[in-house]
Amino acid sequence: MSRTYLESLFSLSGKTAVVIGGTGELCGAMAEGLAAAGANVVLVGRSAEKAGVRISRIEAAGGTAIFEPCDVDSKSNLEDLLARVLARFREIDIVVNGAGTNSATPFLEIPEDEFDRIFRINMKGVFLACQVFGKYLVDRAKGGSIINVGSMSGIIPLSRVFTYSATKAGVHNISKNLAREWAPLNIRVNTLVPGFFPAEQNKKVLTPERISQIMGHTPMKRFGEARELVGATLLLASDAGSFITGTEMVVDGGYAAMTI
């Protein structure tokens, strides 16, 4: 098998990818992978400083990336984002929904404002982004790929992250529903499911006891590294995954396969 064949299969040359949550650790690595495959990448988030670091790395490797600030819990903000990206790149082919937040508050102590905040970012943000960018892809009538970032807690309930788990279960559900709805239009919707990857939003719950429990349930006996999400991302974003929709692409070191 030639290198040219592999490059053509996974190539994103000439395509544009909007990575919501791209200033974070995991989606930032995914954004770098998309850029390395040839996509024009739009990093969406709140931190221009974090975006600048990631853009510098992408550009140093010969890629193209820009930063666009946006609060994902507002449909009008997302519509403005869509317009700005189209003004710059004319078309959008790939959307990654990875903005998220977490909390380790015990269930009986979760205040309403915390519950609302986590749902607003993790679930409402994905819902609205799928509405805004999904409508664009439907109207464009050229297909496309939406990758919603789920969680192991969206498949297997995990202790101590009750609200987060509920939001991710919702992300998994809406992804499958939209995959079925838009499959005839060649718009693929999948959920990328990381196992345990140290990132800003989960550091607060990774106590020594928690880490020991995770390692005991992970056959590979280690955390994932952000770069290890790139392969699955490129598969779901490129023509290599042209018949993949409605799936949960799990990258977890064997966690979901472990029982006793």
Residue pairs with C-beta under 8 A, 6 or more apart in sequence:
9 238
9 239
9 240
10 37
10 234
10 235
10 238
10 239
10 240
11 37
11 38
11 238
11 239
12 34
12 37
12 38
12 39
12 93
12 94
12 234
12 237
12 238
13 37
13 38
13 39
14 38
15 38
15 39
15 40
15 93
15 94
16 39
16 40
16 41
16 42
16 85
16 89
16 91
16 92
16 93
16 94
17 31
17 34
17 39
17 40
17 41
17 42
17 92
17 93
17 94
17 95
17 96
17 237
18 42
18 44
18 81
18 85
18 92
18 94
18 95
18 96
18 133
19 27
19 28
19 30
19 31
19 34
19 41
19 42
19 43
19 44
19 96
19 98
20 27
20 44
20 45
20 70
20 72
20 95
20 96
20 97
20 98
20 99
20 125
20 129
21 27
21 44
21 45
21 96
21 97
21 98
21 99
21 100
21 149
22 28
22 30
22 31
22 41
22 42
22 43
22 44
22 45
22 51
22 54
22 96
22 98
23 43
23 44
23 45
23 46
23 47
23 50
23 51
23 54
23 67
24 45
24 50
24 98
24 99
24 100
24 199
24 200
24 201
25 197
25 198
25 199
25 200
25 226
26 98
26 149
26 194
26 197
26 199
26 226
26 229
27 96
27 98
27 99
27 149
28 43
28 50
28 54
28 226
29 226
29 227
29 229
29 230
30 96
30 98
30 192
30 226
30 229
30 230
30 233
31 41
31 43
31 54
31 58
31 65
31 96
32 54
32 57
32 58
32 61
32 63
32 230
33 227
33 229
33 230
33 231
33 233
33 234
34 41
34 94
34 96
34 233
34 234
34 237
35 41
35 58
35 61
35 63
35 64
35 65
36 58
36 61
36 63
36 230
37 234
37 237
37 238
38 63
39 63
39 93
39 94
39 237
40 64
40 65
40 66
40 89
41 58
41 63
41 64
41 65
41 66
42 65
42 66
42 67
42 68
42 85
42 88
42 89
43 51
43 54
43 55
43 65
43 66
43 67
43 68
44 67
44 68
44 69
44 70
44 72
44 81
44 99
45 51
45 67
45 69
45 70
45 99
46 69
46 71
48 67
48 69
51 67
52 67
54 65
55 65
55 66
55 67
58 64
58 65
59 65
66 88
68 81
68 84
68 85
70 77
70 78
70 80
70 81
71 77
72 78
72 99
72 121
72 124
72 125
72 126
72 128
72 129
73 120
73 121
73 124
73 125
73 128
74 128
75 128
75 131
75 132
78 128
78 129
78 132
78 133
79 132
81 132
82 92
82 132
82 133
82 136
85 92
86 92
86 136
91 140
91 142
92 133
92 136
92 137
92 144
93 142
93 144
93 145
94 144
94 145
94 146
94 147
94 237
95 129
95 130
95 133
95 137
95 144
95 145
95 146
95 147
96 146
96 147
96 149
96 233
97 125
97 126
97 129
97 130
97 146
97 147
97 148
97 149
97 171
98 149
99 121
99 122
99 125
99 126
100 121
100 122
100 149
100 164
100 167
100 201
101 117
101 118
101 121
101 122
101 164
101 201
102 118
102 161
102 164
102 201
102 202
102 204
102 205
103 110
103 114
103 118
103 161
103 163
103 164
103 204
104 160
104 161
104 204
104 205
105 111
105 114
105 163
106 160
107 162
110 162
110 163
114 163
115 163
118 163
118 164
118 167
119 163
119 166
119 167
122 164
122 167
122 168
122 170
122 171
123 167
123 170
123 171
126 148
126 170
126 171
126 174
127 174
130 146
130 148
130 174
130 178
130 189
133 146
134 146
134 178
134 182
134 187
137 143
137 144
137 146
137 182
137 185
137 187
138 182
138 185
138 187
141 185
142 186
143 185
143 186
143 187
143 188
144 186
144 187
144 188
145 187
145 188
145 189
145 190
145 236
145 237
145 241
146 175
146 178
146 187
146 188
146 189
146 190
147 190
147 191
147 192
147 233
147 236
147 237
148 171
148 174
148 175
148 189
148 190
148 191
148 192
149 171
149 191
149 192
149 194
150 168
150 171
150 172
150 175
150 191
150 192
150 193
150 248
151 164
151 165
151 168
151 171
151 193
151 194
152 158
152 193
152 194
152 195
152 196
152 250
152 252
152 255
152 256
153 161
153 164
153 165
153 168
153 169
154 165
154 168
154 169
154 170
154 171
154 172
154 191
154 193
155 172
155 193
155 248
155 250
155 256
156 256
157 165
158 165
160 205
160 210
161 205
171 191
172 191
172 193
172 248
175 189
175 190
175 191
175 246
175 248
176 189
176 191
176 246
178 189
179 188
179 189
179 190
179 245
179 246
179 247
180 246
182 188
182 189
183 245
183 246
188 236
188 241
188 242
188 244
188 245
189 245
189 246
190 236
190 241
190 244
190 245
190 246
190 247
190 248
190 249
191 247
191 248
191 249
192 229
192 232
192 233
192 236
192 249
192 251
193 248
193 249
193 250
193 251
193 252
194 224
194 229
194 251
194 252
195 218
195 224
195 250
195 251
195 252
195 253
195 255
195 256
196 202
196 214
196 218
196 223
196 224
196 252
196 253
196 255
197 223
197 224
197 225
197 226
197 229
198 206
198 223
199 226
206 214
214 223
214 255
215 221
215 222
217 255
217 258
218 252
218 253
218 254
218 255
218 258
219 253
219 254
219 255
219 257
219 258
220 253
220 254
222 253
224 251
224 252
224 253
228 251
229 251
232 249
232 251
234 240
235 241
235 244
235 249
236 244
236 249
250 256
